[in-house]
Amino acid sequence: MATVGPTTNTATAIPPAPPPVMRLREIVFGAACAAAVRAAATLGVADALGEAPATPDELAVAVNAAPQPLHRLLSALCCYGIFEETEDGRFAHTELSRLLREDAPNSLRYIALWCTEPWTWAAWPLLDQAVRSGSHVFDSLYGKEFFEYLHEDAASSAQVFNKAMTTSSRQSAAEVAEFLDLAGVETVADIGGGEGHVIASLLEKHPHLHGTLLDLPKVVANADPRLRDGGEFAARVRLVPGDCRREIPVRADMYIIKNILEWDDQSTLATLRNVVRAAPPGARVVVVENIVDDSPSMKFTTAMDLMLLLNVGGRKHSRDSLVTRMTEAGLSIGDIRPVNGYLHAFDSTVGAAQTFR
């Protein structure tokens, strides 16, 4: 009878955490991981890989790359769970790699490209300067403000930005529409709502609802086709060109402000006060934001916060800082609840008429 020694379930055993020196080495090489994700997205590797595992040679032909370097790229990505290598040396999809497919329902392909655009690699090494000054470094790099540069000098990057924002907005719009309780609400205004994906989702879900989309003239001119003349919801929506930091000429039962309070505190406060000026007493104001605390996705939100500091001198709020700005603007805070793993909704109401200097 064979002697049976101590048993170890290797399938479920948790490997020991790497020592600090190894963890820090891996962190400081984080740029290599981001660059590898960008390379895979640019080459279209995830789109080329089907349901069956493929060899590096097969993938190299599909994406017009050299087999051996492509093998090295895929091996690096496998370390992060992006693709996996089979025992026979082929590569297969994982949950993460599928998100790099352009046809994936929750594709992050354009987000991955946007966060690794060429200008980012020049800006990140200047983060210490931004931290010292408390302001952005973009104009010192390129001689003009971020969005001016984007639209005048980096047309391809601007297209990636637009696709990334559209993809992200569409994905979260349905979740926001499902999350919001519209009992007693007949009119909704989406302030700075981009192409209007949130309003469109709300109008689709609530046939009685009427909506208003306010954003800059060029933005509302390219609103979701369902909101424009002849569109499915055109009869129930108004498209209002304007700058929410200057004026909000819209009266509604509910105002939604989603992912735009990313400027300096004065601009954020001005926008919130403009809503309070325009709103009837008792109107609801729902601010939907990524916050840098109390979130399962803090690595993501804090990274976004630093990127905003670099490119526009903006910020992502903490729960307390956003509550402070909203209270200063004259809003009474009610519920604060997560919409999903990276967005929180701050539900508030407008009190009696406010007068601001």
N, C-alpha and C positions, 0 to 999 in steps of 0.2 A: 504494500500500500504506500503510495507516494506521500511524502510529507508536504503539507500545505502550509506555506508561510503566510505572513501578513498580506492581506488583500488591499489593493488600492484601485479605486474606480478612476482610471485615468481619463475616462470620457467626461467626468463631471468635476474632477479635481481642479481647484482654482490655482493657477500658477502664482508663484510669489511675485510681489511687486518688484520691478527692477530697482536697483539701487539709485540713489539721487543723482550720481554722476551720469548714469545712463539716461535717466529721465530728462535731465537738463540738456544733454547732448541731442537727444531726439527733438526736444522743443526748439532749440536754436537752429535746427535744420528744417524747421517748419516750412520755410519758403520752398524747399525742394518738393514737399508734398503738394503745396498749392500749385507749383509749376507743373507737376506731373498730372494733376487733375486737369489743368488748363490744356496741356498737350493732348490728353486723351479726348477732351471735349472738342478741341480744334480739329484733330484728326478724324473724329467721328468713330472712334473704336467701339463705343457702346452700341451705336447704330448698326455697325457692321457685324457685330457678334449676335448670332441668332440664339435659338433655344438650345441648340446642340453645342457642346464645347468645340473650340477651334484651336488649331496650332498657331504659333506665332507666324509661320510662313503663310498660312491661309489668310490670317488677318492682315499681314503686311501687304499682300496683293490687293486686298479689298480697300485699304486706306492709303495705298501708294507710299509705303514706308519701307525702311530697311529692316529685315527680319530680326537681326540680332539686337539692335538698339530698341526695337519695339518690345522684344522679350524682356529686356532690362526695365523698360518703362512699366510694363505690366507687373513684373515681379515687385517693383517698388510699391505700386498701388495695392497689390495683394496684402502688403504689410498693414494696410489701413482698412482692410475689408472691402476694398473697391476692386472687384474681380477676385477670382480664386483659381488656383492652379490645381489641376487634377493629377493623379498619380502618374498618368502617362504623358505629362508635360503639355497638356492642352489647357486652355483658359475658358472659364465659364462665368456667367453672370452671378452677381450677388444682389441683395436688396439695394445696396448703395450704387453699384454700377448701373443698374437699371434706371436710376434717377438721372443719369447722364444721357439717356436716349431722348431725342427730340420729341418722339411720339408718346413718351410716358405720361400718364394722367397728371402726375405731380412733378413733371420734369424740372430739374434744377440746372439744366445745361447752360442756359443764358445767365443765370445767377452766378454759376461757376466762372463763366467767361468775364462777366462784368467785374467781379471782385478781384480779377487778376489781369485787368486791362494794362497795357504798357505804362500808362501814367502812374499806376499804383506802385510799380517797382522803384520809381524815382522818388515818390513821396514818403514811403514808409521809413527810409533811413533818416528822415528829417523829423521824426516824431519827437525827439528830445527838444528840438527848437519849438515845436508847437506846444509842448508841455511847459516850457519856460515862458513863452509869450502868452499862452492862453488863446492863441488865434491860429488861423489856418496858414499853411505854407505854400499854397498853390500858386498865388500870384508871384511869389519870389522864384518859383520854378519856371513858370510859363508866361509871365508878364501880363496875365489877365485873370479874371475871376473864373471859377471852375466851369459854370454852365456856359459862359461866353466862349471859353476854350473848347469845350465839348462840341458846341454847335458850329463854331467857326473853323476849327483846326483839326478836329478828330471825328469826322463824319461817321467812320465805321464804328468807333467807340460809342457815339451817340445812338447808332442803330442798335448796338448790343444793349445799351442802357434801356432804351425804349422797350425792347423785347423782354428784357429781364423784369422791368417794372410791370409790364402787361401780364406776363406769366404769373408773377407773384400776386398781383392784384386779383386776377381771375381765381387763383387757388384759394385765397383768403376770403373773397367776396361771398362765396356760397356759405362758408363757415360763419361769417358775421351775420348774414341774413338768417341763418338757422338759429343763431344765438339770441338775436334781439327779440324782446317781447314788445310787440307793437299794439298791445291792447289800448284802445282809445285814441290811437294815433291815425290821423287822416293825411297829414302832409309831412314829408321828410325832406330835409336839405342836406346834401353831402357837400361839405365845405372842403375845397381843395381835393376833390374826388377823382382827379385824373380823367380817364376815359369813361368813368361812370359805371364800373363793373358792380360796385356795391348797390348803387341805385337800381341798376337793371335787375340784379338778383332779388332785391326787395319788391320791385314792381311785379316781377314774375311770381313771387310767392304770395303776394297780397293784392288781389285784383281790385280792391277798393282804394288802394293807396295812390296818392299823387306825389311826385317828387320834383326836386330842383337840384341840378348839378352846377356848382360854381367852381370855376378854375380859370386860369389865364386864357386869354383869347385863343392862342394857337392850340391849347390843349382841348378846350371844349369844341373847337372846330373839327377835331378828329375824335369825337366821342364815339362810344360804342354805336354801331349802326342801328341797333334796336331803339336808340334814343333820338336819332336824327329824323328829319322829315321823311315820312314814309315808313319809318320803322315801327316795329311791333308795339312799342310803348310811347311813341311820339305824342299821342294825344294826352298822356298822363304825366308828362315831364316838361320842365323848362330848363333850357341851357342858358346859363348866365355867365358871360365873360367878366372877369374881375380879379382883383388881388385881395385875398382875404385879410392881408395885413393892413390894408388901407380902409376897406369898407366891405360890409356884407349886407347888400340890399335885398334880403330875403327874410320873409316871415313864415315860420313853420311851427308845427307841434313838436318836432324832434329835429335836432341837428347832429350830424355825425361828422367827427373830425378824426380821420384815420391816417396815422403815419405821416403827418406833416409838421408836427410841432418839434422840429429838429433844428431850429435856428437858435440864435441867442435868446436869452430870457425875455428881453424887451419885445422882440418880434413875436414870441410865443404869447406873451401877455397881451399884446395889441390884438392878435387874432381872437383870443378868447373874449376880450372886452368888446370887440366888434360883434361877436355872436350875441353877447348879453344885451348890447344896445338894440340889436335888431329883433330879438326874440320877445314874444309876449310873456308876461309873468306866468310861471308854472311850466314853461316849455322844458323839455328834456334835452340835455346836451350830453352825448355819449362820445368820449374820447377813447380811441382805440390805438394803443401804442405798444411797441416793444419796450420793456423796461430792463434796467441793468441790475435789478435785484429781484428776489422772490420769483425766479423764473427757472424752469428746468433747462433752459437754453442760454445760460449766462455766458458761455464761451462765445456764442454767436452774437448776443446783444452787446456785450462789452467790446467785441471786435468792431461791430458796426459803429459804436460810440467813438472809438478811436479814429476810424476812417472818416467820420463826419468832422471831427476836430481837424484832421489833416486837410480835407478838401474844401470845406465851407466854414470852418470854425463853429460848427454846430455841435449838438449833443443828443444822446438818448437819455431820457429822464429815469431817475429812480422813482419808486412809488411816492416817497415823501416830496420830492421836488415837483412832481406833476400835481400832486394834491395842493401844494403851496401855490403854484401858479394859478390853478383853477379857483382856489379860494380867494386869492387876491383879485381875480377878475369878477368876483361876485357870484360864483356858483356854489351851490350847496351840494356837497358830495354825498352820494348814496352808496350803492353797492360798487365794489371793485372785485371783478371776477375774471379768471382766465377764459379767453375764447378758445385757445388751443395751447400748444406747448411753447409758443413764443409771443403771443399777443394777449394783452389784458384790456378789458373794457372798464372805463371809469364812468359810471352813470351818475349824472348830476342834474340839478334843476335850477332854473333861473328864478330869482326872487323878485321883489318889487323893483320898479325902475331904478337903474343905477346911473349915477353921474360921475364921469371920470374926467380928470384934467389931462 
